[in-house]
Each structure stands twice: as C-alpha cells, then as structure tokens.
Amino acid sequence: MANSTLTNPAAGLGEAARFGEIRQRLFFLVGAMVVYRIGTFIPVPGINPAAVARFFGDQSNTILGIANMFSGGALQRLSIFAMGVMPYISASIIIQMMSMVMPSLMELRKEGEAGRRKLTEYTRLGTVVLAAFQSFAAAVALRNNNMVLNTSPVWLFTATVTLTTGTLFLMWLGEQVTERGIGNGISMLILSGIVAGLPGAVARTFNSVSDGEMNPLFAILLIGIVIGVTAFCVFVERAQRRITVNYAKRQVGRRMYAGQSTHLPFKLNMSGVIPPIFASSLLLFPATVASFFGSNPDSKLSEVLQNVATSLGYGQPLHLVLYGALIVFFCFFYTALVFNSRDTADNLKKSGAFIPGIRPGQQTGEYIDKVLTRLTLWGAVYIMTVCLIPEFLISSQGVPFQFGGTSLLIVVVVVMDFVSQLQAHMMSHHYPGLMKKANLLGGGRSGSA
C-alpha cells in the first residue's frame, strides 16, 4: 500500500480524500451532539429553578423521570429542548400509519422520491402542530403548579414559542445529521441524551454501595444483569428467519439464465423500538394529566385524577400489566402496518420467484403471514421481557438509575445501525479502489494468456 502510494501520488490523494469525507461526517455528528447538549442547559425564560428542582425531585421515580432520561435531563432543567424530538417521532409514526389506510397518502408512497418529499413535508407540519400543543400544555401546567416567576399571558406565549422552536430546531438538526453525518440523526440525538445520563447513574450506584444502601454483591449482580441483557439484545436484534426463495429459469433475448436460489430475511424484532415508545407515551399521558391537574384537594375530580395517577404510577402492578399488554399490541399492530405479506407474494410472483413447496400468489402470502405472526409473537415476548426486567428491579430493589428496557433497546439498535452505516461508507469508498485492482488483475491475466 505504501509503495503504491509513493509511486502513484494521485492514488494517495484519492485515498486521503475518501477518508477525509468520513472524518468530516464524524466531526459533523460530534458537533451536532455538542450543540444539542449545550441547548439542554439553556432554560426557558421566566421559570423558577428552585420550584422546578423540587417538583422533579419528587417525580424522580415516576414516568416523568423516564421521560427526563430520554431528554438527557432537558425536561428536568426545563431547557429550550425540554420537549425533545418526541413530537417529531409521533408525527412521523402518525403519517406513516395514515399512509397505510388513506388512499391519497398511499398514492404518495408509490410516487418515489417526489412522494417521499411530500410525506416529509406533512410530517414537518404535523411536528409543528404537536409541538405547539404539547408546549402550550406544558406551559399551562408549569403556571398552574407555581413553577414560574411571571404568570402573565405574555410569558405563556413566550414559553410556548420557545419550546416549540426548540423542537423544530432539533428536527432540523437531526435531518442535517442524517444528510451530512453518519446514522439516523433523530436516533443519534436520542442516543446522546440517554448516554449522557449514564455517568451520573454509575456514580449514584457507587455512592449507594459506599453509603451501605446497596449490598456490594447485589451491585455486582446488577452489573452482570445489565451486561447480560445487553448481549441478549444484540443477539436477538441480529437474529433472522430466512425463507428460501428459488427463481425459475428464464430467457432474456438469446440468453438462457439458470435458476437461482436466495432467501427472504425477516428479523425477529420487526417493529424495533416503536412498541415500547408508544406504550410509554400512552401511559405517560393520563398519569401526567392527573399529576398536573389533580392538585386541588377539595375537588372530587382531583381525587379521581390522583387515584388514576397513583394506579398508573411507575412500578405499580396496573402500570406493569398495561405496559406489557400495550407492548404486545403495538408489536403486532406496527408490524402489520409496515409489512404487507400479500404485496411481497405478488412481487415474488411477478419476478418469477417461488418458495419451495408453496404455490405462488395467495398461498405464498398466507405462508409469509404465518411466519411473520410467529416471529412477531416471539419478538413481542422479547421486548416485553427486556422492558419489564428493569422496572421490576427499580420498583422492588430500589436500583438508583433508570436504564430501562426502552432506553437499552434504543442504545443497542441505534449503535448497531451506526456501525452498519459506517461500514457501508467505508466499503463504498474502498469500492473504486477494489474495482481498479480487479481490472488490473484481469488485464494482467489476459495479457499473460
């Protein structure tokens, strides 16, 4: 390699340019994360920091604590990024679901790049609406709970605009990371928020051990559980069910192409991290409304809301049962939305492919649907187990951190996607050099022959 670079300076410059592009993408990704982390420390103007700290101190072991972990502490500090990217994620999923049932949006999905741009525009508009609604609701809740210094309508408008603008900036930043960096931008921002809380969680664990609040043997067991669950998640996320597909002999012009054999890969976890996120959001909404608007002790409605908040509290039996049931439901629901077995069967039939022992067409679709149902069932059991184990540890053993199943799944899936995209970039940059070497070798062989 060194001799070829010295004898051919142009090759060395091309190699440096290719790796220079990867470095630029990595630097852009790191810079975007730094900007995001700085923004999580810029507070919304007019809040009362002491009242906010006192409120979130009481909510540390509730669902709000989990939401604060996903935001990297921005929610607890009520920064300009307190709403995070959840409105964008919610809008994306809503548009994706609507595109499965609305004929006009279904047509846009089939129009290629132009249709995708139109759906992206709808997603952005939906993000603005959801972010404005959630920001206004959060500002009203802050004012009702006496966590602001100024209760005038001007502050309400300012806080709503500030929080909405913060979400829109994160949406833009995530899109820039996807285009100019490596990995999915929104996922990388969520990952940075989760990872930012890990050093503090480790420090709190060591403090609990040193203060005698936690048994050292249990701390070692806890570390082993975290490592074991992480390894299990990596193993399952890489697991595939491969269905053999054969292609019949076909003639193109005067050439006869022999039959080929390939496979259809189906992941065990087809739905990714969407089911636990949706389940957490649905459980977060009623509990949050009850905790915010049920503070008047003289009201009958307040008593009912407080009972709801207590029943749906983090670690309560009803919360665990509903959380597991919602995860299973959304696993099947989301898989049915994003994958159509009938379309896959039709595409295989049009391309002259068939599954051995299965007739093309309707029977192929039914067979694929049967395989997907079994995979989704085991995937739902896997996600439910991974998400409920940390909740049991936190509620029963008082584990001093909330590295829950949802965050663990996000970390594993996003890191694996980042590594695969990095490898794809490196392979694409090496590809011209490999083709040039192959051509040189082929020319040398033909010349020697």
Beta strands, then each sheet from edge to edge (+ up, - down):
strand 1: 240-247
strand 2: 250-252
strand 3: 255-257
strand 4: 260-267
strand 5: 353-354
sheet 1: 4+ 1- 5+
sheet 2: 2+ 3-
end
